[in-house]
Amino acid sequence: MNNRSPLFEGNSSERPSILTISFASDPTASLGVQLASHDNGLTNEMFLPGYASVGGVPDDKDGATLASKFGVKVGDYLVAVNCAGFRRFPPDFPEEELEELAADLDLINLSTIEEGEQEDAENDNNDDNDSDDDDSSNNDNTEEGGGHDDYSYKPPSPEEQKRQLKGRVLHANSSNPGEVYDKLLTKIRQVKAQRDPSNPLVLSLERYMWDSRVHSWSRFLSARRGNVPEAMTMIQAHERWRNDFFPIDLTNPSLQQVMKAHAVSEVDIGEGGHAAVVYIDFAKLQMMAIGQDLSLDVVQAFVVYTETLLSRSPDPRRPKTSQFVDLTGVNLKQGFKVNMLKKLYRTFEPNYPETLEKMVMYPVPKALVSVMNAMLSFVNEHTRKKFVITDDLFVVCRELGWNLKEIESCGGVRSYMKKHLKHGLSFVFDE
């Protein structure tokens, strides 16, 4: 046995990491990203922590932009400017408990805030927080309604004031969508226009994992066609499932049997932006299942690779994977066991909505395509449109981004798969 963890905990969390970007080295520099507004009054924005995110990071081969130097990624959320929050809701975790992704960058000491930045944040807080944003100024703290009790009230410490400013919430104006986003951009422009070396622009970003509510809510909402109550029920059921399903004991002998046989694995060779593929060798699964029930082990292996590939997606807002069901050697008339696919579908469909790019089943003779379609009647219509059932290798390569010439040079799909099969994070444990 090696030193790796025998437990697979899943590849997502609600806890973000933080990224603090200082323009101190070049106050007039551009971050070098495309921002996306989330101040549009839409229901798919309700779990987003802020009103702007990184929508695109242009290629920067020379690493000249601040985005490259600091490792900014698509899906990072901008939540504060110079320690003044532009948040939709308060942070769920104390900042000191979160990983700072820029901690190893020796560009500027980010552990303290300069006096000029603190004063600027306080002024910004006074300008933006009117009675519509914060009603606390109207609350009485004594029976007489005469303000704070001089004997009991203690003003917040400078550190607490700093924390409150950075966690400041600005409420969206439903009658004027985009107002908070515009305020954020204005704030950035104002700080940059000052060109004050003692008060450089500092941006605070949060990075969330692919299956956090921040990123997954829009997928669940889409799966329920915009019905908020149904989507909420679905995502809550998914969260309960995660709590019950994980961790997975990777050392379980029957699970290792499935993984060592490459009956379920990953193939990450897609070209041209195609999603990585979960590979399912159906003939091996059926042969291994003779005399034993491996259904849970197959589902667990499928989930391990699905989670791994989705966590690698370049855009956590739209994680994608494809599935390739290799039917080589399977007698579709006599030996196709559809129950295995049903079990995989019942796990995948409610827990990974809107993450399937393509499901390819090959080879299926044209004469049996209609039979296969009938067998797959349990799949909902929306997902069914992503299925490709074919005996044409060209179609397989087109849909999955595989190299047809390489497959032919390898002598067929099986040899090509053996050449490119991966174990992701090496989930196979040697005895």
Secondary structure as GFF3:
##gff-version 3
##sequence-region A 1 431
A	DSSP	beta_strand	7	8	.	.	.	ID=ss1
A	DSSP	beta_strand	17	22	.	.	.	ID=ss2
A	DSSP	beta_strand	34	37	.	.	.	ID=ss3
A	DSSP	three_ten_helix	43	45	.	.	.	ID=ss4
A	DSSP	beta_strand	52	56	.	.	.	ID=ss5
A	DSSP	alpha_helix	66	70	.	.	.	ID=ss6
A	DSSP	beta_strand	77	81	.	.	.	ID=ss7
A	DSSP	beta_strand	84	85	.	.	.	ID=ss8
A	DSSP	three_ten_helix	95	97	.	.	.	ID=ss9
A	DSSP	alpha_helix	115	128	.	.	.	ID=ss10
A	DSSP	three_ten_helix	135	138	.	.	.	ID=ss11
A	DSSP	alpha_helix	158	166	.	.	.	ID=ss12
A	DSSP	alpha_helix	179	194	.	.	.	ID=ss13
A	DSSP	beta_strand	202	207	.	.	.	ID=ss14
A	DSSP	alpha_helix	213	223	.	.	.	ID=ss15
A	DSSP	alpha_helix	228	245	.	.	.	ID=ss16
A	DSSP	beta_strand	248	249	.	.	.	ID=ss17
A	DSSP	alpha_helix	253	260	.	.	.	ID=ss18
A	DSSP	beta_strand	264	267	.	.	.	ID=ss19
A	DSSP	beta_strand	277	281	.	.	.	ID=ss20
A	DSSP	alpha_helix	282	288	.	.	.	ID=ss21
A	DSSP	alpha_helix	295	311	.	.	.	ID=ss22
A	DSSP	beta_strand	321	326	.	.	.	ID=ss23
A	DSSP	alpha_helix	338	351	.	.	.	ID=ss24
A	DSSP	beta_strand	356	362	.	.	.	ID=ss25
A	DSSP	three_ten_helix	366	368	.	.	.	ID=ss26
A	DSSP	alpha_helix	369	375	.	.	.	ID=ss27
A	DSSP	alpha_helix	381	384	.	.	.	ID=ss28
A	DSSP	beta_strand	387	389	.	.	.	ID=ss29
A	DSSP	alpha_helix	393	400	.	.	.	ID=ss30
A	DSSP	alpha_helix	404	410	.	.	.	ID=ss31
A	DSSP	alpha_helix	413	420	.	.	.	ID=ss32
###
